[in-house]
Every structure is written in structure tokens, then in C-alpha cells.
Amino acid sequence: MITSSNTILDAARLRQDFPVLQQRVHDKPLVYLDNAATTQKPQAVIDRLMRYYSEENANIHRGVHALSVAATDAYDAARERVQHFINAADTREIVFVRGATEAINLVAATYGRSTIGAGDEVVISEMEHHSNIVPWQMLCEEKGARLRVVPITDSGDLQLDAYARLLGPRTRLVAVTHVSNALGTINPIEAIIRLAHDRGVPVLVDGAQAVAHMAVDVQALGCDFYAFSGHKVFGPTGVGVLYGRASLLEAMPPYQGGGDMIRSVTFERTLYADIPQKFEAGTPNIAGVVGLDAAIAYLSDVGLDRVAAYEHELLAYGTEALSRIDGLRLTGTAQRKAGILSFVIDDIHPHDIGTILDRDGVAIRAGHHCCQPLMARLGVPATARASLACYNTREDIDALVSSIRDAKAVFA
Ligand SMILES: Cc1ncc(COP(=O)(O)O)c(C=O)c1O
């Protein structure tokens, strides 16, 4: 428990809201430390999904009947909630998608295809998730454009000087992660955006690992696009958000064609709907959107500033505890970090660590974390990663440490 801004976050109480966390795994209490992969869902989200399917299920925007009106109202209210959650200027700037991956692909396929040509450059960083690499690579290949990569330091900080030097007359877009899923680095997004905007270059921020852990204000950041996934912010899978500056979204061609994204259709010509509907072809994940609404309501109630302060303290506790284990090396020791503890241990493969920890009921992730170029940069094939959420406690860290010591004993 910590006190911050005169408020207290009681994680032990918070975790009572999450049914999954109450169970035992391999006859041990579950210690869930794989939150960067996906977060658990509070009862409020589960109940909301139940209520939607039990009482409100209908297609949106099409019916005059009561259920359709209720479903449409719930869907529209969720858009408003998301707008306030990230402080967008307008609900029209919130596009519902499948997740961060689809949000980035949408921008690559529409903004990218219509503005980037042969010889142009897209700037990303060495710490990007594959979902913020591959769409740009595909675009560059199609257009004869060039992917430029900002290097990181050994501790996992983005090299801002090198970034500034990479920005040139052919730079058309910067796409960078807010928080690294593999290192925990919190990037200096404001500075990254300022340097790009000085040269008239728009910036997409991959916020998949940020929104559940800190207050995000897209207007204060000044970003042009911001992408995140519902399932990493205590909401359902299969739903996510693309924030886009209205003027950019308006100028972009549609992503997919179909129902709901049109104003009128004839065989000769289609007029597209206004934003954001222009980018939401077909029946969307209505239940997912409604569930995301409940998740954001829940998290906002807890309070992002309290979450950030609490996780900061827990990260410090975890960093200190892991640093005391002989032969364990933390990968990702940036100045500003969110709750990611990535590590390698002499002579033990991360997958073996993960398997032994699982026997103790401790759920972590082992692998390349969809960051193969980053692993190559770090000179490791994989890492073990414990990732925190606001329901984790010091007891979870203690269980992690004790289980790692067991793993070391097995391999000694
Ligand atoms: C930094 C980052 N970006 C993007 C993604 C992709 O998210 P999703 O698979 O939900 O689309 C992830 C998922 O792990 C991530 O960590």
C-alpha cells in the first residue's frame, strides 16, 4: 500500500475485483506477472459483457427498435469515455479497431499509402514491437521507401541525438512506442514529437503498454496518432483504439470498404461517411467496445496517477529484489521505466525459467516478446519478463524472487 497525492491504492483490495486472480495454479496461489501480454478483467467488465449479451444485444446504427437504440447508445457512450480517457479534442478522433496492431496497420494502409512515396523515409526505433515494425516495412517495400531506425543505449534509452540526426527532408512519419514492452523504457514522447513537428513530420505513438499504467493526454503530448489495445487495459480482447487528429483522419482514404462506412453507394460511385465511421466498416466488436467502456470506467475510478505512483514503487521494489540474485542481469535499466522486469540468468534459458516458475504458480513470459530486432541489439535470443499491473503486490514480487531462486537451484 502506498500514499500518493493524499490518496491510497490498496492493491490487495483491488485484486479482489479480479476473479482470475483468486484461483490456484498447480495447487499454488496464482501470481500473475504477465500483464504486458494481457491484463486480467475485473468483475465489472465481465458483468458488463454479460449484461450486454443478456439484455442489449443488437446491431448498432441500423435499427429503429429499442434494443438497437440501446446498443447504439452504449457504443457511442464508449467513444465519449475513450475521448475523455486520453483527452482527445473530439469523439470523431476515436476510431474503434481490433487492437493496437490493427490501428497501426490502418495508418500504414491509409495515411502511409497516400502520402509516402519512393525515396521517402519512415522513422521507428530499435525497441519497437513487431506490430510497429512490420506494417512500415511492408509499406516501404511497396512504395520503395526507406525504414530508418533510431538506436538505443545499452540501458535501453532511445538515443535522442541520433533521432534528431535521422530526421531529414525525406522523413514522412515517425512511429515510436510510448513504453517498451520488452524493456519498460518510457520514451520522451514530448521531445520526440517536438523534434518531428519542427520539421513538419507527423508522429504515431504506440501506446499499447502505456494506457493501463499512466495518464495519457494526447493533446498535451501533441501526437498525431495514438494506438492501444483494450485487452491490455483490463478490457476484452478484439477491441482497440486508434486516436487520430481530425484533420489527418479527414484527409485519409478509408481503410476497408463495406457497410457503415458510407454515406451513399451507387454502382458508379460511393460517398464515404464522415470520420470516424469512415474507418469502421462492417459490424464492429460492439460487445468489446462496451466492455472496454467498463474497463476504462473501472481504471479511471482507481485513478491513473495513483496507479502510476503505485507501480513505480513496486517496480523499484522488484528491481532491488531481482538485483540481489547472483547471475541475474536485468535487461532494460532506463532512467524512466514502467513496470517491466526483463532479465536473463547465467546458463538458464528463459523458457526454462518460465516453466519452473509456472510450477510455482508464477506466470511470467519468456521469449523475444515480439521484439526480435531488439533481442538482436541486446545480444540475447530471449529474456524472461515479469510485467506489473496495479493489482500486483510486494508478495507477488517475493514469490517471483523465491521461485527464481528455486530455478537457479534446479540448474545449479
Ligand atoms: C508495445 C506494443 N505494441 C503493440 C502491441 C500489439 O498489441 P495487440 O497484439 O493487442 O494488437 C503490443 C502487444 O504486446 C505491444 O506490447
The ligand as a Gaussian input file, in Angstrom:
#p B3LYP/6-31G(d) Opt

LIG

0 1
 C        4.326000      -2.134000     -27.438000
 C        3.279000      -2.968000     -28.094000
 N        2.751000      -2.557000     -29.243000
 C        1.799000      -3.256000     -29.875000
 C        1.343000      -4.446000     -29.384000
 C        0.304000      -5.198000     -30.136000
 O       -0.875000      -5.291000     -29.411000
 P       -2.053000      -6.223000     -29.929000
 O       -1.459000      -7.585000     -30.141000
 O       -3.051000      -6.191000     -28.826000
 O       -2.569000      -5.638000     -31.191000
 C        1.876000      -4.932000     -28.191000
 C        1.446000      -6.234000     -27.652000
 O        2.145000      -6.878000     -26.911000
 C        2.863000      -4.169000     -27.522000
 O        3.395000      -4.573000     -26.375000

